[in-house]
Amino acid sequence: MPRLPAPLARMIETRGRPCAVIDMEDLSPSFRRVHLIGEDLQGHEWAPCQVTTFLVSPTEFRRYTPDAFDAMAGRMSILFYRHSVAVAGPPSPGDAWLDDLGVGDLVSAMGLEATRSFRARAEPGTVFVCGDGTTVGLWHSMIRWLGDQARVCGVVEVPLQDVSLVRYLLPGVDVVAQTGQPGETVLSWLGDAPPGEITRAYLSGHGQTIQRARDLVRDRYGLHRSVIHTQPYWATGKVGL
């Protein structure tokens, strides 16, 4: 997301939904779940693929995907992937904000919307998902939201230290340990992907990987472009996508 002057960023933040942090859980080295509650969350018509935005510094915003939402109670949780855990140097603005967050803190959740081209569909069939650590909360919410309506399969790459957790969170999805370059393991998996009847595909996470994965998925499963949905969350060479 673009960097804005601090007064304008604060003005935008005031238009969000006030929430309080009621619990935080470190589930693995790279994943932290934050539980939030707010009256303005009540009655919201929620579905996976919706994202919310937080002001993580005086001038910078970051988008995140809730992995659970209770519109009746006005609660939601977000499964944060902490990019900076295995990277030398200072943390990213989003990770620094998350590190400073504590139970009882107030935040403003902006948005809670999905783009027209990247929305969850509740329909029978087999759903294919593909992504990285930034998408684990998204696929976790989608698996639970679909329930028995559809089967979810696919591939996600995460750091080796987080593989066990993510396999637990994403039943039916192949979870592979990432290697040196973003998307390298996912693209290798897709090159030898097992055959199957896929109804719809969702690709998210690293932008450059999505571009290549889209063609592999279309060719491997014979899918029409209209049933392959893509949404980059970040990209090499870009800050705050």
Disulfide bonds with the S-S distance in Angstrom:
none
